[in-house]
Amino acid sequence: MRFLKYRRRRSYLLLELMISFMIVSLVALPLLRNPLHALKMQLFSLERMEIERLADLSFANMQAEIACQEVPWKAFSQEQKGECYSIDTIPLLLPGIAERKYERKTFFWTLAQKEGENNQEHRLVRIQFVFSAKEMGKREKPLYFNYNVFLSGEKKLPSS
């Protein structure tokens, strides 16, 4: 008798299963969207902080080059943003994310200039690093990082 009770129970229709799956997915989708958006924003913020760190490192390297006089004094004579001093490609490595390549351009120009005593010349120089993504298909705005440096050097006397 018991056996007949179980046999009369009907199975679920495919349509019923699809409707229940749709209802569950409609309820679960809004719950997943916010954490995924937050993750995306955190990755964007992490990438931006890493580029900022690379800009600070680039500035430190440029200061070392200036201190070692690897950059000629004549390069700082431009009154406005002119030619690019250097262009190179640097990889951005973040854990769990594919490697992205950025093009780094370096510009510098003189903001103010003053002649000092004993044939000295003082300049306030702006150093600008421009980072732009080197990916096909994506067009992102370049990131600009500006630094001001006070430099002193000997003024070259014209040879007679």
Secondary structure, 3 states (H helix, E strand, C coil): CHHHHHHHCCCCCHHHHHHHHHHHHHHHHHHHHHHHHHHHHHHHHHHHHHHHHHHHHHHHHHHHHHHCCCCCHHHHHCCCCCCCCEEEEEEECCCCCCCEEEEEEEEEEEEEEEECCCCEEEEEEEEEEEEEECCCCCCCCCEEEEEEEEEEEECCCCCC
